[in-house]
Amino acid sequence: MASKSSGNYAPPARKECCNFLELLMRTEGGQVTTNKPKAVVLLSGGLDSTTVLAIARDEGYETYALSFRYGQRHTEELEAAKKIAVELGAAKHVIADINLAVFGGSALTDDSLAVPHYESVDDLGEEIPITYVPARNTVFLSFALAWAETLGSSDVFIGVNALDYSGYPDCRPEYIEAYERMANLATKAGVEGTQQLKIHTPLIQLTKAQTIQRGLELGVDYSWTHSCYDPIDGHACGTCDSCLLRGRGFVELGLVDPSVTSAKA
């Protein structure tokens, strides 16, 4: 693990997304056709999902990145996701349009609700925050399941975490296990035995610092990512729960969060 001494964030050495054979196999549409197993990776554009995309690639999967325009208050994370999908060599990146804002109930989709801000990560409470979006991961996983079935894939990756997170109920291991059981009863491929869906959660028992360390080892440049719930002029606010939890991970590694340094630039 990195030294605890304070230091500026430095992007890791770039890793090539594809080997020479894969480059020869690229189509005009930018997709890569290989014999690798296919995996759908939920990609928000934030720190966790970007790390998961790098992990899936490192584990030998041909990755298909799936993002959502779901009625969230800003588009910075989607712009980040577009860049990340290219940088990490996704075979295809789809942004699906849905509108959870019609239901409201979350500060991320309802302009009448304010995103909470805090002085420090120690001020975060234990209750489920107003930034929780009702049923979001259930909806996202359902789209991922549909795409996986059409791709002939049995693998879906999601960056949920049960340690350094905001208390969302749809990030818990028991939720993922229950969804996986349901998913294998819900598809034609599952019934016919051609698909046995596995939901991969490689970060679920990692701290933010461990997640960042893993990503750095895989060549992730976290300046690509955007995690903030309430950006100011396109930059991270630094005081929402997502920014604070992310920032603590960098501090524990003796680094400065690049989203903070870019905001000050």
JOTANOR-V549927 format. One record per helix or strand of 2 or more residues. SS is the DSSP state (@ for helix, = for strand). FROM is the first residue (numbers start at 0). TO is the last residue. If there is no record, write none. Layout:
BEGIN
ss: {SS & SS}
from: {FROM & FROM}
to: {TO & TO}
END
This chain:
BEGIN
ss: {@ & = & @ & = & @ & = & @ & @ & @ & = & @ & @ & @ & = & @ & @ & @ & @}
from: {19 & 37 & 46 & 61 & 75 & 91 & 99 & 120 & 135 & 154 & 168 & 172 & 187 & 197 & 207 & 221 & 240 & 257}
to: {23 & 41 & 57 & 68 & 86 & 96 & 101 & 122 & 150 & 156 & 170 & 185 & 191 & 199 & 216 & 223 & 251 & 263}
END
